[in-house]
Amino acid sequence: MTRTRTAIAGLGMSELGKVYGYTAAQFAAIAVRDAAADAGLTLGDIDGLLVSGGLSGGVGLDLQVALGLTDLNVLTAMQGYGSTAAQMVQYASMAIDSGMARTVAIVWADDPLTADRGGAAAYASARLPRGWQGMLAASGIVSANTTYALAARRHMQHYGTTNDHFAAIAVAQREWAALNPLAQLRTPITREDYHASRWISEPFHLLDCCLVSNGAIAMIVTSLDRARELPQPPVEVRGWAQTHPGRGGIRNDDFGLVTGAARSGPAALRMADTTLDEIDVVEVYDCYTYTALVTLEDYGFVPKGEGGPALAEDGMLGVGGRLKVNTGGGELSSYYLWGMTPLSEAVIQARGQAGERQVEKHDRILVSGNGGTLDHHATLVLGTV
């Protein structure tokens, strides 16, 4: 049976960053309306809705009522942490292929920031450790910063990765962000700036860590045939895969050394009938510089264990670099909308609408999502038609 080819036909983005006065649900409604308009559709054309939100939990199934959507054929809330956005595209595509729905809106939104407190406080107060997590907290492992710091330290000790290697990623992504009018941080940085930034949780400096942002991003997924008839250049969903290792806390395992991207990447490429050397642009989940590094290793863009030196090599990353990675600045410098950050930039690049930062060759784009502490992975291969 031939699979129905699907495409992303609409993109909607609320204001992003330090934006106050809206709830996550309100951000989500803005983004869905904008995505439908961008696709040349009305809200009445939507017959499927997949919603997801961050730690605030402010987006739910009642978004349907807020938008005035009736008689939906598909409606659900999803949570795969940073892998959710890529998963939503996958499930929307499967719903369209099966005939369950014709036009599916997907949306992710969050509002962790308030004017009277910073992002660190927002995430620190999101949940209190209990049970086994409480025992970890007593040892100082109290947040994503500390658990990812353990993973990064393991990589450093095993492979010789250094903070200079992480610095190369932070500097390169800021170079891309300087060309992105949507980016929260656009001032160029140097390796010296990286080392001078304060420690968050060793080995992470401030500039190793992603932003915290308010806002929402939505997309419209439909059949490729239908997308061809709509105003925007279709972004075809060529391949996808997920993997959920479920091995956190296992003694003597490969925590920090290998991630689920090592499985989901090759599987998505096979489905897309393409190869790594045909990928033009790579948009990876970069909650930390280390996460970007280990993901690029696991996909095979650089050799396993040699990612640090390879990525720090002159001419590898940044504007004009041989490897086009996180061309909008990523979560480190642009905006942090979980997996929607790499996915939205991939759509913008595939459409050829990235302005000063547009990559000349953008026929095949690989997108990754990562959730938990390397627990959940989703990969997409997108393409032009």
C-alpha positions, 0 to 999 in steps of 0.5 A: 500500500502506498503511503500518502505523502504529507507536508507542512503547509502552514507555520504560525508563531506568536511573539517569542521570548520575554513576552508577558501578559498571555497565558500558554493557551492564549499563545497557542490560539494565536499561533494556530490562527496564524498557521491556518492563515499562513496556509491560506485556510480557515479554522473551519478547514482543520479537522485534527488538533494535536496540542502540547505544552511545557512545564506550565501545563497550560495547554489542553484539549479545551483549546478546541473550544477556545478556537471554535473548532467543531467536529474534529476527527482527531484530538489529543494532548501529547507529551514527549518533552523535547521530542514532542514537536517531531512526534506531532508531525509524525502522528499528524502524518499517520492520521492523514495517511490513514484517512482519519483527518485531512488537515491537522494543526499541531501546536506547542506553547508555554509561559514559564517566564513572568516579569518578576522572576528569571527562567532559572526560577521558573524551572526550579519551582516547576516540580518538587523531587519525590521518592527516588528523585528526592534521594537524587536531590539530596546529592545535589542532582536537582534539575536538568542542568545537573543531570545533563552536566553528569552526561556531559562530564561522562562524555568529557572523561571518556572521549576527552571532550573539553569546554573549548569544544563546547565553546565552539558550538555556542559561538557558532550558533550565536553567529547564526542568531545575529542574522535572525530577527526572531532571536532573543540573543543577537550580540556576537560572542567569543570563546573568551566570552564563553569562558568568562560566563558564570558556572551553572553546573560544572562543566556547564557555563551560562553560555552552554545552556538554552534560553527560557522563552514564552510563546507558541508555534503551530503548524498545519500538516496536510497531504502533499497534493493538497499542500501544492494547491496552497500559498506556501512552498510545501515542506514535505515530511519524507521520513521519521522515527522515534526511539525511547531508550528507557535505560536511565539510571542503569549502572555501567550503561552508556549514559552520556556517551550514546543517545537514542539519535543513533537509532532514530536517525538511520531509521528516519533516513531509510524511510526518506530513502536518503543518506546522510551525505544528501542532508543539506541542513541540520536542526538539532535539539540543543538544550545544552552545547553538549546535547548538540555535540552528542546528537551530531555524533550519533547521527554520524555527521562527525565520528563518535568520540571525535565530535569535540575536535571535529566541530571546533575545527575552523570552517566547520560550524557557523555562517559559511561553515561546512556543516549547516547546523542550527541556522537560526541560533538554536535554543542556545541563542534564538528561542526555547520552544522545546522541539518546535525551535529546530522544527520551525527553523527547518520549515523556514529554511526549507521554504527559502524564507530565512532572509540573511541566514538562508542556506543556498542548498536546502533540499533535505533537512534533518530535524531532531527532538530530545526529551527528558535527559536523553530519554526520548528521541524523534527524528524528521527528514523534511524536503522541498518538492 
